Every structure is written in structure tokens, then in C-alpha cells.
């Protein structure tokens, strides 16, 4: 059986958690930061978890994580 290729785009975006879920970074932190409040930017630093409906496709894209 051949090895399965990891989706490199997904590998850069998601990390596996100990409990089996996936961590992801928040969006809206790349540019146009002047109009966003300090509180909003600070809260966007925190990692979020991938939604339950997307976990199945993430597992398929990251077979060895």
C-alpha cells in the first residue's frame, strides 16, 4: 500500500491537539489593523479549535498527525 500524501496547506494551518481535535489560528489578523481595537487584536492571538463538522476533512488531509 503506498503512503498517503499530507496536504501541505492544511499542515501549515492546523495542529493536532492531545484530545484528538485540531487547533487553528484566528483570521482577521493580517492587515488593516489600525481600525481594530487593541482588545480585539489581543483576543485574535489565541488559538481556536476547528469546528466539529470540519474535523473529518482535516483528518483526511493530515493522515500522519
HTML snippet that shows the backbone in 3Dmol.js (N, CA, C, O; Angstrom):
<script src="https://3Dmol.org/build/3Dmol-min.js"></script>
<div id="view" style="width:600px;height:400px;position:relative"></div>
<script>
const pdb = `
ATOM      1  N   UNK A   1       0.846  -1.187   0.000  1.00  0.00           N
ATOM      2  CA  UNK A   1       0.000   0.000   0.000  1.00  0.00           C
ATOM      3  C   UNK A   1       0.891   1.249   0.000  1.00  0.00           C
ATOM      4  O   UNK A   1       1.783   1.360   0.841  1.00  0.00           O
ATOM      5  N   UNK A   2       0.667   2.184  -0.922  1.00  0.00           N
ATOM      6  CA  UNK A   2       1.516   3.383  -0.947  1.00  0.00           C
ATOM      7  C   UNK A   2       1.184   4.337   0.200  1.00  0.00           C
ATOM      8  O   UNK A   2       0.103   4.304   0.787  1.00  0.00           O
ATOM      9  N   UNK A   3       2.161   5.182   0.484  1.00  0.00           N
ATOM     10  CA  UNK A   3       1.945   6.198   1.522  1.00  0.00           C
ATOM     11  C   UNK A   3       0.944   7.230   1.029  1.00  0.00           C
ATOM     12  O   UNK A   3       0.818   7.459  -0.174  1.00  0.00           O
ATOM     13  N   UNK A   4       0.234   7.852   1.963  1.00  0.00           N
ATOM     14  CA  UNK A   4      -0.725   8.904   1.632  1.00  0.00           C
ATOM     15  C   UNK A   4      -0.021  10.242   1.776  1.00  0.00           C
ATOM     16  O   UNK A   4       0.677  10.479   2.762  1.00  0.00           O
ATOM     17  N   UNK A   5      -0.204  11.115   0.798  1.00  0.00           N
ATOM     18  CA  UNK A   5       0.418  12.431   0.874  1.00  0.00           C
ATOM     19  C   UNK A   5      -0.353  13.332   1.824  1.00  0.00           C
ATOM     20  O   UNK A   5      -1.584  13.341   1.837  1.00  0.00           O
ATOM     21  N   UNK A   6       0.391  14.086   2.615  1.00  0.00           N
ATOM     22  CA  UNK A   6      -0.199  15.081   3.505  1.00  0.00           C
ATOM     23  C   UNK A   6      -0.495  16.334   2.694  1.00  0.00           C
ATOM     24  O   UNK A   6       0.326  16.751   1.878  1.00  0.00           O
ATOM     25  N   UNK A   7      -1.643  16.929   2.908  1.00  0.00           N
ATOM     26  CA  UNK A   7      -1.968  18.210   2.270  1.00  0.00           C
ATOM     27  C   UNK A   7      -1.132  19.291   2.939  1.00  0.00           C
ATOM     28  O   UNK A   7      -1.336  19.591   4.116  1.00  0.00           O
ATOM     29  N   UNK A   8      -0.193  19.880   2.202  1.00  0.00           N
ATOM     30  CA  UNK A   8       0.769  20.803   2.796  1.00  0.00           C
ATOM     31  C   UNK A   8       0.107  22.100   3.257  1.00  0.00           C
ATOM     32  O   UNK A   8       0.561  22.706   4.227  1.00  0.00           O
ATOM     33  N   UNK A   9      -0.940  22.530   2.592  1.00  0.00           N
ATOM     34  CA  UNK A   9      -1.658  23.733   3.019  1.00  0.00           C
ATOM     35  C   UNK A   9      -2.324  23.528   4.367  1.00  0.00           C
ATOM     36  O   UNK A   9      -2.316  24.418   5.218  1.00  0.00           O
ATOM     37  N   UNK A  10      -2.906  22.340   4.557  1.00  0.00           N
ATOM     38  CA  UNK A  10      -3.560  22.011   5.824  1.00  0.00           C
ATOM     39  C   UNK A  10      -2.518  21.827   6.926  1.00  0.00           C
ATOM     40  O   UNK A  10      -2.762  22.194   8.075  1.00  0.00           O
ATOM     41  N   UNK A  11      -1.364  21.265   6.587  1.00  0.00           N
ATOM     42  CA  UNK A  11      -0.309  21.045   7.579  1.00  0.00           C
ATOM     43  C   UNK A  11       0.206  22.361   8.155  1.00  0.00           C
ATOM     44  O   UNK A  11       0.609  22.419   9.316  1.00  0.00           O
ATOM     45  N   UNK A  12       0.191  23.415   7.344  1.00  0.00           N
ATOM     46  CA  UNK A  12       0.652  24.724   7.806  1.00  0.00           C
ATOM     47  C   UNK A  12      -0.419  25.436   8.641  1.00  0.00           C
ATOM     48  O   UNK A  12      -0.097  26.329   9.424  1.00  0.00           O
ATOM     49  N   UNK A  13      -1.675  25.052   8.481  1.00  0.00           N
ATOM     50  CA  UNK A  13      -2.772  25.754   9.143  1.00  0.00           C
ATOM     51  C   UNK A  13      -3.241  25.083  10.438  1.00  0.00           C
ATOM     52  O   UNK A  13      -3.668  25.771  11.365  1.00  0.00           O
ATOM     53  N   UNK A  14      -3.167  23.768  10.513  1.00  0.00           N
ATOM     54  CA  UNK A  14      -3.735  23.043  11.646  1.00  0.00           C
ATOM     55  C   UNK A  14      -2.682  22.239  12.394  1.00  0.00           C
ATOM     56  O   UNK A  14      -1.747  21.705  11.797  1.00  0.00           O
ATOM     57  N   UNK A  15      -2.849  22.163  13.711  1.00  0.00           N
ATOM     58  CA  UNK A  15      -2.006  21.310  14.555  1.00  0.00           C
ATOM     59  C   UNK A  15      -2.939  20.414  15.366  1.00  0.00           C
ATOM     60  O   UNK A  15      -4.010  20.846  15.791  1.00  0.00           O
ATOM     61  N   UNK A  16      -2.531  19.176  15.575  1.00  0.00           N
ATOM     62  CA  UNK A  16      -3.345  18.214  16.314  1.00  0.00           C
ATOM     63  C   UNK A  16      -3.256  18.479  17.808  1.00  0.00           C
ATOM     64  O   UNK A  16      -2.174  18.768  18.320  1.00  0.00           O
ATOM     65  N   UNK A  17      -4.379  18.384  18.516  1.00  0.00           N
ATOM     66  CA  UNK A  17      -4.377  18.516  19.972  1.00  0.00           C
ATOM     67  C   UNK A  17      -4.272  17.134  20.592  1.00  0.00           C
ATOM     68  O   UNK A  17      -4.451  16.124  19.913  1.00  0.00           O
ATOM     69  N   UNK A  18      -3.980  17.095  21.882  1.00  0.00           N
ATOM     70  CA  UNK A  18      -3.817  15.823  22.591  1.00  0.00           C
ATOM     71  C   UNK A  18      -5.125  15.026  22.597  1.00  0.00           C
ATOM     72  O   UNK A  18      -5.115  13.798  22.511  1.00  0.00           O
ATOM     73  N   UNK A  19      -6.237  15.736  22.697  1.00  0.00           N
ATOM     74  CA  UNK A  19      -7.534  15.058  22.772  1.00  0.00           C
ATOM     75  C   UNK A  19      -8.053  14.609  21.407  1.00  0.00           C
ATOM     76  O   UNK A  19      -9.105  13.975  21.330  1.00  0.00           O
ATOM     77  N   UNK A  20      -7.331  14.928  20.328  1.00  0.00           N
ATOM     78  CA  UNK A  20      -7.726  14.446  19.004  1.00  0.00           C
ATOM     79  C   UNK A  20      -8.358  15.498  18.114  1.00  0.00           C
ATOM     80  O   UNK A  20      -8.682  15.212  16.961  1.00  0.00           O
ATOM     81  N   UNK A  21      -8.538  16.703  18.619  1.00  0.00           N
ATOM     82  CA  UNK A  21      -9.086  17.777  17.797  1.00  0.00           C
ATOM     83  C   UNK A  21      -7.989  18.480  17.020  1.00  0.00           C
ATOM     84  O   UNK A  21      -6.875  17.971  16.904  1.00  0.00           O
ATOM     85  N   UNK A  22      -8.309  19.650  16.488  1.00  0.00           N
ATOM     86  CA  UNK A  22      -7.326  20.434  15.746  1.00  0.00           C
ATOM     87  C   UNK A  22      -7.351  21.882  16.198  1.00  0.00           C
ATOM     88  O   UNK A  22      -8.416  22.469  16.388  1.00  0.00           O
ATOM     89  N   UNK A  23      -6.156  22.455  16.370  1.00  0.00           N
ATOM     90  CA  UNK A  23      -6.033  23.875  16.673  1.00  0.00           C
ATOM     91  C   UNK A  23      -5.893  24.630  15.358  1.00  0.00           C
ATOM     92  O   UNK A  23      -5.347  24.108  14.386  1.00  0.00           O
ATOM     93  N   UNK A  24      -6.388  25.850  15.339  1.00  0.00           N
ATOM     94  CA  UNK A  24      -6.212  26.713  14.167  1.00  0.00           C
ATOM     95  C   UNK A  24      -5.998  28.132  14.644  1.00  0.00           C
ATOM     96  O   UNK A  24      -6.379  28.479  15.762  1.00  0.00           O
ATOM     97  N   UNK A  25      -5.389  28.959  13.801  1.00  0.00           N
ATOM     98  CA  UNK A  25      -5.190  30.358  14.163  1.00  0.00           C
ATOM     99  C   UNK A  25      -6.405  31.164  13.716  1.00  0.00           C
ATOM    100  O   UNK A  25      -7.126  30.766  12.802  1.00  0.00           O
ATOM    101  N   UNK A  26      -6.618  32.293  14.369  1.00  0.00           N
ATOM    102  CA  UNK A  26      -7.752  33.149  14.068  1.00  0.00           C
ATOM    103  C   UNK A  26      -7.498  33.940  12.787  1.00  0.00           C
ATOM    104  O   UNK A  26      -6.352  34.226  12.441  1.00  0.00           O
ATOM    105  N   UNK A  27      -8.560  34.283  12.101  1.00  0.00           N
ATOM    106  CA  UNK A  27      -8.450  35.124  10.912  1.00  0.00           C
ATOM    107  C   UNK A  27      -8.542  36.597  11.319  1.00  0.00           C
ATOM    108  O   UNK A  27      -8.739  36.908  12.494  1.00  0.00           O
ATOM    109  N   UNK A  28      -8.403  37.486  10.362  1.00  0.00           N
ATOM    110  CA  UNK A  28      -8.501  38.954  10.543  1.00  0.00           C
ATOM    111  C   UNK A  28      -7.340  39.543  11.331  1.00  0.00           C
ATOM    112  O   UNK A  28      -7.513  40.560  12.002  1.00  0.00           O
ATOM    113  N   UNK A  29      -6.158  38.928  11.267  1.00  0.00           N
ATOM    114  CA  UNK A  29      -5.004  39.481  11.955  1.00  0.00           C
ATOM    115  C   UNK A  29      -3.877  39.855  11.002  1.00  0.00           C
ATOM    116  O   UNK A  29      -2.770  40.141  11.457  1.00  0.00           O
ATOM    117  N   UNK A  30      -4.121  39.862   9.703  1.00  0.00           N
ATOM    118  CA  UNK A  30      -3.061  40.060   8.708  1.00  0.00           C
ATOM    119  C   UNK A  30      -2.827  41.526   8.344  1.00  0.00           C
ATOM    120  O   UNK A  30      -1.681  41.970   8.279  1.00  0.00           O
ATOM    121  N   UNK A  31      -3.885  42.266   8.111  1.00  0.00           N
ATOM    122  CA  UNK A  31      -3.716  43.657   7.669  1.00  0.00           C
ATOM    123  C   UNK A  31      -4.933  44.467   8.097  1.00  0.00           C
ATOM    124  O   UNK A  31      -5.883  43.925   8.661  1.00  0.00           O
ATOM    125  N   UNK A  32      -4.896  45.769   7.824  1.00  0.00           N
ATOM    126  CA  UNK A  32      -5.934  46.725   8.261  1.00  0.00           C
ATOM    127  C   UNK A  32      -6.143  46.596   9.765  1.00  0.00           C
ATOM    128  O   UNK A  32      -7.265  46.398  10.233  1.00  0.00           O
ATOM    129  N   UNK A  33      -5.056  46.710  10.513  1.00  0.00           N
ATOM    130  CA  UNK A  33      -5.115  46.532  11.959  1.00  0.00           C
ATOM    131  C   UNK A  33      -5.356  47.846  12.701  1.00  0.00           C
ATOM    132  O   UNK A  33      -5.656  47.833  13.895  1.00  0.00           O
ATOM    133  N   UNK A  34      -5.229  48.979  12.007  1.00  0.00           N
ATOM    134  CA  UNK A  34      -5.352  50.273  12.688  1.00  0.00           C
ATOM    135  C   UNK A  34      -6.768  50.529  13.180  1.00  0.00           C
ATOM    136  O   UNK A  34      -6.955  51.135  14.235  1.00  0.00           O
ATOM    137  N   UNK A  35      -7.755  50.079  12.438  1.00  0.00           N
ATOM    138  CA  UNK A  35      -9.143  50.329  12.841  1.00  0.00           C
ATOM    139  C   UNK A  35      -9.662  49.323  13.872  1.00  0.00           C
ATOM    140  O   UNK A  35     -10.719  49.531  14.468  1.00  0.00           O
ATOM    141  N   UNK A  36      -8.931  48.254  14.076  1.00  0.00           N
ATOM    142  CA  UNK A  36      -9.349  47.243  15.051  1.00  0.00           C
ATOM    143  C   UNK A  36      -8.845  47.627  16.442  1.00  0.00           C
ATOM    144  O   UNK A  36      -7.726  48.116  16.601  1.00  0.00           O
ATOM    145  N   UNK A  37      -9.685  47.399  17.433  1.00  0.00           N
ATOM    146  CA  UNK A  37      -9.323  47.773  18.798  1.00  0.00           C
ATOM    147  C   UNK A  37      -8.228  46.851  19.331  1.00  0.00           C
ATOM    148  O   UNK A  37      -8.039  45.736  18.845  1.00  0.00           O
ATOM    149  N   UNK A  38      -7.514  47.342  20.338  1.00  0.00           N
ATOM    150  CA  UNK A  38      -6.447  46.560  20.958  1.00  0.00           C
ATOM    151  C   UNK A  38      -6.994  45.276  21.562  1.00  0.00           C
ATOM    152  O   UNK A  38      -6.375  44.217  21.468  1.00  0.00           O
ATOM    153  N   UNK A  39      -8.164  45.385  22.182  1.00  0.00           N
ATOM    154  CA  UNK A  39      -8.803  44.210  22.789  1.00  0.00           C
ATOM    155  C   UNK A  39      -9.111  43.150  21.738  1.00  0.00           C
ATOM    156  O   UNK A  39      -8.879  41.959  21.950  1.00  0.00           O
ATOM    157  N   UNK A  40      -9.635  43.599  20.607  1.00  0.00           N
ATOM    158  CA  UNK A  40      -9.988  42.672  19.533  1.00  0.00           C
ATOM    159  C   UNK A  40      -8.750  41.973  18.971  1.00  0.00           C
ATOM    160  O   UNK A  40      -8.774  40.766  18.726  1.00  0.00           O
ATOM    161  N   UNK A  41      -7.677  42.724  18.768  1.00  0.00           N
ATOM    162  CA  UNK A  41      -6.434  42.146  18.244  1.00  0.00           C
ATOM    163  C   UNK A  41      -5.809  41.180  19.240  1.00  0.00           C
ATOM    164  O   UNK A  41      -5.270  40.145  18.850  1.00  0.00           O
ATOM    165  N   UNK A  42      -5.880  41.512  20.522  1.00  0.00           N
ATOM    166  CA  UNK A  42      -5.336  40.655  21.571  1.00  0.00           C
ATOM    167  C   UNK A  42      -6.103  39.327  21.623  1.00  0.00           C
ATOM    168  O   UNK A  42      -5.496  38.265  21.765  1.00  0.00           O
ATOM    169  N   UNK A  43      -7.420  39.387  21.508  1.00  0.00           N
ATOM    170  CA  UNK A  43      -8.235  38.170  21.558  1.00  0.00           C
ATOM    171  C   UNK A  43      -8.050  37.298  20.319  1.00  0.00           C
ATOM    172  O   UNK A  43      -8.251  36.085  20.376  1.00  0.00           O
ATOM    173  N   UNK A  44      -7.668  37.915  19.199  1.00  0.00           N
ATOM    174  CA  UNK A  44      -7.427  37.152  17.976  1.00  0.00           C
ATOM    175  C   UNK A  44      -6.109  36.385  18.013  1.00  0.00           C
ATOM    176  O   UNK A  44      -5.878  35.514  17.174  1.00  0.00           O
ATOM    177  N   UNK A  45      -5.243  36.699  18.974  1.00  0.00           N
ATOM    178  CA  UNK A  45      -3.978  35.974  19.107  1.00  0.00           C
ATOM    179  C   UNK A  45      -4.193  34.535  19.550  1.00  0.00           C
ATOM    180  O   UNK A  45      -3.435  33.640  19.176  1.00  0.00           O
ATOM    181  N   UNK A  46      -5.222  34.320  20.342  1.00  0.00           N
ATOM    182  CA  UNK A  46      -5.471  32.999  20.907  1.00  0.00           C
ATOM    183  C   UNK A  46      -5.862  31.999  19.820  1.00  0.00           C
ATOM    184  O   UNK A  46      -6.575  32.338  18.876  1.00  0.00           O
ATOM    185  N   UNK A  47      -5.390  30.778  19.966  1.00  0.00           N
ATOM    186  CA  UNK A  47      -5.742  29.724  19.019  1.00  0.00           C
ATOM    187  C   UNK A  47      -7.184  29.287  19.249  1.00  0.00           C
ATOM    188  O   UNK A  47      -7.675  29.275  20.378  1.00  0.00           O
ATOM    189  N   UNK A  48      -7.847  28.932  18.162  1.00  0.00           N
ATOM    190  CA  UNK A  48      -9.216  28.424  18.242  1.00  0.00           C
ATOM    191  C   UNK A  48      -9.200  26.956  17.833  1.00  0.00           C
ATOM    192  O   UNK A  48      -8.229  26.475  17.249  1.00  0.00           O
ATOM    193  N   UNK A  49     -10.281  26.252  18.145  1.00  0.00           N
ATOM    194  CA  UNK A  49     -10.383  24.857  17.723  1.00  0.00           C
ATOM    195  C   UNK A  49     -11.187  24.780  16.437  1.00  0.00           C
ATOM    196  O   UNK A  49     -12.068  25.603  16.186  1.00  0.00           O
ATOM    197  N   UNK A  50     -10.875  23.802  15.646  1.00  0.00           N
ATOM    198  CA  UNK A  50     -11.597  23.579  14.400  1.00  0.00           C
ATOM    199  C   UNK A  50     -13.004  23.087  14.716  1.00  0.00           C
ATOM    200  O   UNK A  50     -13.196  22.295  15.639  1.00  0.00           O
ATOM    201  N   UNK A  51     -13.971  23.547  13.963  1.00  0.00           N
ATOM    202  CA  UNK A  51     -15.358  23.160  14.197  1.00  0.00           C
ATOM    203  C   UNK A  51     -15.522  21.654  13.982  1.00  0.00           C
ATOM    204  O   UNK A  51     -14.834  21.055  13.155  1.00  0.00           O
ATOM    205  N   UNK A  52     -16.435  21.056  14.732  1.00  0.00           N
ATOM    206  CA  UNK A  52     -16.638  19.611  14.715  1.00  0.00           C
ATOM    207  C   UNK A  52     -16.974  19.085  13.311  1.00  0.00           C
ATOM    208  O   UNK A  52     -16.590  17.970  12.958  1.00  0.00           O
ATOM    209  N   UNK A  53     -17.685  19.882  12.519  1.00  0.00           N
ATOM    210  CA  UNK A  53     -18.058  19.440  11.172  1.00  0.00           C
ATOM    211  C   UNK A  53     -16.871  19.423  10.210  1.00  0.00           C
ATOM    212  O   UNK A  53     -16.946  18.794   9.155  1.00  0.00           O
ATOM    213  N   UNK A  54     -15.768  20.109  10.562  1.00  0.00           N
ATOM    214  CA  UNK A  54     -14.586  20.166   9.690  1.00  0.00           C
ATOM    215  C   UNK A  54     -13.483  19.195  10.108  1.00  0.00           C
ATOM    216  O   UNK A  54     -12.502  19.032   9.383  1.00  0.00           O
ATOM    217  N   UNK A  55     -13.628  18.556  11.252  1.00  0.00           N
ATOM    218  CA  UNK A  55     -12.578  17.678  11.779  1.00  0.00           C
ATOM    219  C   UNK A  55     -12.361  16.472  10.867  1.00  0.00           C
ATOM    220  O   UNK A  55     -11.224  16.045  10.666  1.00  0.00           O
ATOM    221  N   UNK A  56     -13.426  15.929  10.321  1.00  0.00           N
ATOM    222  CA  UNK A  56     -13.313  14.746   9.467  1.00  0.00           C
ATOM    223  C   UNK A  56     -12.460  15.034   8.237  1.00  0.00           C
ATOM    224  O   UNK A  56     -11.604  14.226   7.878  1.00  0.00           O
ATOM    225  N   UNK A  57     -12.681  16.175   7.589  1.00  0.00           N
ATOM    226  CA  UNK A  57     -11.897  16.505   6.403  1.00  0.00           C
ATOM    227  C   UNK A  57     -10.453  16.840   6.768  1.00  0.00           C
ATOM    228  O   UNK A  57      -9.541  16.563   5.988  1.00  0.00           O
ATOM    229  N   UNK A  58     -10.232  17.430   7.940  1.00  0.00           N
ATOM    230  CA  UNK A  58      -8.875  17.734   8.387  1.00  0.00           C
ATOM    231  C   UNK A  58      -8.095  16.453   8.661  1.00  0.00           C
ATOM    232  O   UNK A  58      -6.908  16.369   8.346  1.00  0.00           O
ATOM    233  N   UNK A  59      -8.752  15.458   9.243  1.00  0.00           N
ATOM    234  CA  UNK A  59      -8.110  14.165   9.498  1.00  0.00           C
ATOM    235  C   UNK A  59      -7.705  13.494   8.191  1.00  0.00           C
ATOM    236  O   UNK A  59      -6.665  12.839   8.112  1.00  0.00           O
ATOM    237  N   UNK A  60      -8.531  13.663   7.179  1.00  0.00           N
ATOM    238  CA  UNK A  60      -8.241  13.082   5.871  1.00  0.00           C
ATOM    239  C   UNK A  60      -7.044  13.773   5.210  1.00  0.00           C
ATOM    240  O   UNK A  60      -6.243  13.127   4.534  1.00  0.00           O
ATOM    241  N   UNK A  61      -6.930  15.081   5.408  1.00  0.00           N
ATOM    242  CA  UNK A  61      -5.825  15.836   4.815  1.00  0.00           C
ATOM    243  C   UNK A  61      -4.518  15.652   5.560  1.00  0.00           C
ATOM    244  O   UNK A  61      -3.443  15.815   4.984  1.00  0.00           O
ATOM    245  N   UNK A  62      -4.605  15.306   6.861  1.00  0.00           N
ATOM    246  CA  UNK A  62      -3.418  15.122   7.700  1.00  0.00           C
ATOM    247  C   UNK A  62      -3.389  13.698   8.250  1.00  0.00           C
ATOM    248  O   UNK A  62      -3.665  13.491   9.431  1.00  0.00           O
ATOM    249  N   UNK A  63      -3.061  12.719   7.417  1.00  0.00           N
ATOM    250  CA  UNK A  63      -3.172  11.325   7.850  1.00  0.00           C
ATOM    251  C   UNK A  63      -2.177  10.903   8.920  1.00  0.00           C
ATOM    252  O   UNK A  63      -2.457   9.963   9.664  1.00  0.00           O
ATOM    253  N   UNK A  64      -1.026  11.561   9.026  1.00  0.00           N
ATOM    254  CA  UNK A  64       0.018  11.114   9.965  1.00  0.00           C
ATOM    255  C   UNK A  64       0.177  12.027  11.166  1.00  0.00           C
ATOM    256  O   UNK A  64       1.133  11.883  11.927  1.00  0.00           O
ATOM    257  N   UNK A  65      -0.737  12.957  11.348  1.00  0.00           N
ATOM    258  CA  UNK A  65      -0.603  13.864  12.509  1.00  0.00           C
ATOM    259  C   UNK A  65      -1.307  13.296  13.732  1.00  0.00           C
ATOM    260  O   UNK A  65      -1.299  13.919  14.794  1.00  0.00           O
TER     261      UNK A  65
END
`;
const viewer = $3Dmol.createViewer("view");
viewer.addModel(pdb, "pdb");
viewer.setStyle({}, {cartoon: {color: "spectrum"}});
viewer.zoomTo();
viewer.render();
</script>
